[in-house]
């Protein structure tokens, strides 16, 4: 029998830091620039026109819900159904993100857009991207979101090799806060991946792109198994199950957790669902009818050998609880926030209200005070 890689192999090169102690290079991904005050708006013309004053006029009487209330500054990205622009509100001067959804004459407004708007209108949380406005014209439907500087995928590209463990901890806590909030309202995100997790210049993490989200309060016997990008799709869904719950999002969050730690995706399948399952089984082991009752009945299941690894550390323990193959055994977002992995977070972070975020700069201040005190004790011991 061949030897399967252990779960620890996902974290090769990553040093666990379970003790609350200052680490060398703990500014790794933080950067001093994150502590700077917000700069004033530039008077240069971002559109390359004659002048800022000529191209951009503050107007009184503009209302929400109208296209001329916003000005496009630059394209941020483009997908199959929508294009996202950086923009500015001509009502209050705030930067915004404009998600322009193309309309098909014969179909009208895409159902995913209607679902996203319906869900986001009722979500008000510091770790959920805020929907400011909706603009509906004959040609397009535009969602006006708060502007957030980057996403986790881009952030990790700029800091290769895995993020610093302190940053992983604060990002992960915010992700779980957002999930706990939507799950308490019986909403599933269904598409967790680094590209859908926005990061502000202060280190605030916000869940975005609710196009595949689903409210469990809507009567429905089964859901679709074609949800979640393949790398972040849980084994039960890969095996063809359409009877899933909040555990779907927990698996995706666990994959993001590992990716932040090691700098590469946890289970990067390349071909189809069967290769994706092999990536998962190689780490977690192939389930059996004894370990997962009913698994033999799932349409895509193929039996095989099983070998599980022991996970002795807090970081790995949390990852294991999130990446359990049996969905009903996965830890909830609320319980995950209470895991010992987060014990080193300061109370100002763990006791935040829903309307408040946990930016990295707050965490830095606490760490700086702790480091200063320890240096003082080291160099100036009491007699």
C-alpha positions in Angstrom: 0.0 0.0 0.0 1.4 3.3 -1.1 1.9 6.2 1.4 -0.5 9.1 1.0 0.7 12.6 1.7 -0.3 13.9 5.1 -2.5 16.9 5.7 0.7 18.7 7.0 2.1 18.5 3.5 -0.3 21.3 2.6 1.6 23.5 5.0 5.1 22.7 4.1 7.4 25.6 4.6 5.0 27.2 7.0 6.0 27.6 10.7 3.3 27.3 13.2 3.2 30.0 15.9 0.8 28.8 18.5 2.4 30.9 21.3 1.6 34.5 21.5 5.1 35.8 20.8 6.5 38.3 18.4 7.8 36.8 15.2 10.8 37.9 13.1 9.7 40.1 10.2 6.2 40.3 11.5 5.6 43.3 9.2 5.9 40.7 6.3 2.7 41.6 4.4 1.5 44.5 6.5 3.6 47.4 5.3 3.9 50.8 7.1 1.7 52.3 4.4 -1.3 50.7 5.9 -1.0 53.1 8.8 -1.1 56.3 6.8 -4.1 58.5 6.9 -6.3 58.7 4.0 -5.0 61.0 1.3 -7.2 63.8 -0.1 -8.6 63.4 -3.6 -6.3 64.3 -6.4 -7.2 67.2 -8.8 -5.8 65.4 -11.8 -8.1 64.0 -14.4 -8.2 60.2 -14.3 -9.9 60.0 -17.6 -7.1 61.9 -19.4 -9.4 64.9 -20.4 -8.6 68.6 -20.5 -8.9 69.1 -16.8 -10.6 67.6 -13.8 -12.9 70.6 -13.4 -14.0 70.4 -17.0 -14.6 66.6 -17.0 -16.1 66.3 -13.5 -18.7 68.7 -12.3 -20.3 68.5 -8.8 -24.0 68.7 -9.4 -26.8 69.6 -7.1 -30.1 67.8 -7.4 -28.7 64.5 -8.6 -30.5 61.4 -7.2 -29.7 57.8 -6.5 -30.8 55.4 -9.2 -29.7 57.5 -12.2 -26.8 56.9 -14.5 -25.6 60.5 -14.6 -25.0 60.4 -10.9 -21.8 58.4 -11.4 -18.7 58.8 -13.5 -16.5 55.9 -14.7 -12.8 56.3 -14.0 -11.3 53.1 -15.2 -12.1 49.4 -15.9 -11.2 47.0 -13.1 -12.2 43.7 -14.7 -14.5 42.0 -17.1 -16.4 38.7 -16.9 -18.9 36.7 -19.0 -21.9 38.7 -17.9 -20.6 41.9 -16.3 -17.8 44.6 -16.4 -16.6 46.3 -13.2 -15.4 49.9 -13.2 -13.9 52.1 -10.6 -16.1 55.2 -10.4 -17.0 58.2 -8.4 -20.3 59.4 -7.1 -21.3 62.9 -8.4 -23.6 63.1 -5.4 -21.1 62.9 -2.6 -17.7 62.4 -4.2 -17.1 58.9 -2.8 -15.3 56.3 -4.8 -17.5 53.4 -5.9 -17.3 50.2 -7.8 -19.7 50.0 -10.7 -20.7 46.5 -11.7 -22.4 46.9 -15.2 -24.4 43.8 -16.1 -25.2 43.4 -19.8 -28.8 42.8 -20.6 -30.0 40.4 -23.3 -33.1 41.7 -25.0 -34.9 38.4 -25.2 -34.1 37.4 -21.5 -34.2 40.8 -19.7 -32.4 41.0 -16.3 -30.3 37.9 -15.5 -31.7 35.9 -12.7 -28.3 35.8 -10.9 -28.3 39.6 -10.8 -31.8 39.8 -9.4 -30.9 37.3 -6.7 -27.7 39.2 -5.8 -29.6 42.5 -5.5 -32.3 40.9 -3.5 -29.9 39.4 -1.0 -27.5 42.3 -0.7 -30.3 44.8 0.0 -30.9 43.0 3.3 -27.3 42.5 4.4 -25.6 45.2 6.5 -22.3 44.0 8.0 -18.8 45.3 8.1 -17.5 42.2 6.5 -20.0 42.2 3.6 -19.5 44.5 0.7 -22.1 47.3 0.8 -24.5 47.9 -2.1 -25.1 51.6 -2.4 -27.4 51.9 -5.4 -29.0 50.1 -8.4 -29.3 51.7 -11.8 -31.6 50.1 -14.4 -31.7 51.2 -18.0 -32.7 49.5 -21.3 -29.2 48.5 -22.0 -27.8 47.4 -18.6 -28.2 46.9 -14.9 -25.6 48.6 -12.8 -24.9 47.8 -9.1 -23.1 50.6 -7.2 -20.9 49.1 -4.5 -18.5 50.6 -2.0 -15.0 50.8 -3.5 -12.5 48.3 -2.0 -8.9 48.6 -3.2 -8.1 44.9 -4.0 -9.1 41.3 -3.5 -7.4 38.5 -1.6 -6.2 36.8 -4.8 -4.4 39.9 -5.9 -3.1 40.5 -2.4 -1.6 37.0 -2.3 0.0 37.5 -5.7 1.7 40.6 -4.3 2.9 38.6 -1.3 4.0 35.2 -2.7 4.9 32.2 -0.6 2.1 32.6 1.9 1.0 35.5 4.1 2.3 36.1 7.5 0.5 34.1 10.1 -0.7 37.2 12.0 -2.4 38.4 8.8 -3.9 35.0 8.0 -5.4 35.0 11.5 -7.0 38.4 11.2 -8.3 37.8 7.6 -9.6 34.4 8.6 -11.5 35.8 11.6 -13.1 38.4 9.4 -14.1 35.8 6.8 -15.8 33.7 9.5 -17.5 36.8 10.9 -19.1 37.5 7.5 -20.1 33.9 7.1 -21.5 33.6 10.5 -23.7 36.7 9.7 -25.1 35.4 6.5 -25.5 31.9 7.8 -27.5 33.2 10.7 -29.9 34.7 8.1 -30.1 31.4 6.3 -28.1 32.6 3.3 -25.4 30.5 1.5 -22.7 32.3 -0.5 -21.9 29.2 -2.6 -18.9 30.8 -4.4 -16.1 31.4 -1.8 -12.7 32.0 -3.4 -10.0 34.6 -3.0 -11.3 36.6 -6.0 -14.6 37.1 -4.1 -12.9 38.3 -0.9 -12.2 42.0 -1.0 -9.3 43.6 1.0 -9.2 47.3 1.8 -6.1 49.4 2.3 -6.7 49.1 6.0 -6.8 45.3 5.8 -10.6 45.0 6.1 -11.9 41.8 4.5 -15.4 41.8 2.8 -17.4 39.1 1.2 -18.4 40.0 -2.3 -20.1 38.6 -5.5 -23.3 37.1 -4.2 -24.4 36.1 -7.8 -24.6 32.4 -6.8 -25.8 33.0 -3.3 -29.0 31.4 -2.2 -31.4 31.9 0.7 -32.4 28.7 2.4 -35.6 30.3 3.5 -36.8 30.0 -0.2 -38.6 26.6 -0.4 -36.5 24.3 -2.6 -36.1 20.5 -2.4 -32.6 20.4 -3.8 -29.9 22.8 -5.0 -27.7 22.6 -8.0 -24.4 20.7 -7.8 -22.8 23.2 -10.2 -21.8 25.8 -7.7 -18.5 27.0 -6.3 -15.3 27.1 -8.4 -13.9 23.6 -8.8 -10.8 24.1 -6.5 -13.1 25.3 -3.6 -15.9 22.8 -4.1 -16.5 20.3 -1.2 -16.3 16.6 -1.8 -20.0 16.0 -1.2 -20.9 18.4 -4.0 -18.2 17.0 -6.3 -19.8 13.6 -5.7 -23.1 14.9 -6.9 -25.0 15.8 -3.7 -27.5 18.6 -4.1 -28.6 18.5 -0.5 -26.1 20.9 1.1 -26.1 23.6 3.7 -23.8 26.1 5.4 -21.1 23.4 5.4 -20.6 24.2 1.7 -19.2 27.6 2.6 -17.1 26.3 5.4 -15.2 24.0 3.1 -14.5 26.9 0.7 -13.3 29.0 3.7 -11.0 26.1 4.8 -9.5 26.0 1.3 -8.9 29.8 1.4 -7.3 29.3 4.9 -4.8 26.8 3.6 -4.1 28.9 0.5 -3.3 32.0 2.6 -0.9 29.9 4.8 1.0 28.2 2.0 0.6 30.6 -0.9 -0.8 28.0 -3.3 -4.3 26.5 -3.6 -5.1 23.6 -1.3 -6.6 21.3 -4.0 -5.7 22.5 -7.5 -7.4 20.1 -9.8 -6.8 20.6 -13.5 -9.2 18.4 -15.5 -12.5 17.3 -14.0 -14.3 16.5 -10.8 -12.6 13.1 -10.5 -9.1 14.6 -10.6 -10.3 17.2 -8.0 -11.6 14.4 -5.8 -8.2 12.7 -6.1 -6.5 15.8 -4.9 -8.7 15.8 -1.8 -8.5 12.1 -1.1 -4.7 12.3 -1.3 -4.7 14.6 1.8 -7.8 13.6 3.7 -8.2 10.0 2.7 -11.0 8.3 0.7 -14.2 7.9 2.8 -15.9 4.6 3.4 -19.5 3.7 4.2 -18.4 3.5 7.9 -16.8 6.9 8.0 -19.5 8.6 5.8 -22.8 6.7 5.8 -24.5 7.0 2.4 -21.4 7.9 0.5 -21.8 4.8 -1.7 -25.1 6.2 -3.0 -23.6 9.4 -4.3 -23.5 9.3 -8.1 -19.8 10.2 -8.6 -18.3 8.1 -5.7 -15.5 5.6 -6.5 -14.4 3.4 -3.5 -10.7 3.1 -2.6 -8.2 3.0 0.2 -8.1 5.4 3.1 -5.4 6.9 5.2 -5.9 9.8 7.6 -3.3 11.9 9.3 -3.1 13.2 12.8 -3.3 17.0 13.2 -1.8 18.0 16.5 -1.5 21.8 16.1 -4.1 24.5 16.5 -3.8 25.8 13.0 -4.1 22.4 11.5 -6.9 21.5 13.9 -9.0 24.4 12.7 -8.2 23.5 9.1 -9.2 19.9 9.7 -12.5 20.9 11.3 -13.3 23.0 8.3 -12.1 20.5 5.7 -13.9 17.4 7.0 -15.3 15.3 4.2 -18.6 14.6 5.9 -20.5 17.9 5.6 -22.5 17.5 8.8 -19.3 17.2 10.8 -17.8 20.5 9.6 -17.5 23.2 12.2 -19.8 26.1 11.9 -18.6 29.7 11.3 -19.7 30.8 14.7 -17.9 27.9 16.5 -14.8 28.4 14.3 -14.6 31.9 15.6 -14.3 30.5 19.2 -11.5 28.1 18.2 -8.2 28.3 20.2 -6.5 29.4 17.0 -7.9 32.9 17.5 -7.0 33.1 21.2 -4.1 35.5 20.4 -6.4 38.1 18.8 -6.9 41.1 21.1 -10.4 41.8 22.6 -10.9 44.9 20.4 -11.0 42.5 17.5 -13.0 39.6 18.9 -15.6 41.8 20.5 -16.4 44.0 17.5 -20.0 44.8 16.7 -21.4 43.7 13.3 -21.1 47.3 12.0 -17.4 47.5 12.8 -14.5 45.9 10.9 -11.2 44.5 12.2 -8.6 46.3 10.2 -5.0 45.2 10.3 -3.9 48.5 11.7 -5.7 47.8 14.9 -4.0 44.5 15.2 -0.6 46.2 14.5 -1.1 48.7 17.3 -1.8 45.9 19.8 1.2 43.9 18.6 3.4 47.0 18.7 2.5 47.6 22.3 3.2 44.0 23.2 6.5 44.0 21.4 7.5 47.3 23.1 6.7 45.9 26.5 8.7 42.8 26.0 11.7 44.8 24.7 11.4 47.0 27.8 11.4 44.0 30.1 14.3 42.4 28.3 16.6 45.5 28.3 15.4 47.1 31.5 14.8 44.3 34.0 13.6 45.2 37.4 16.3 45.0 40.1 
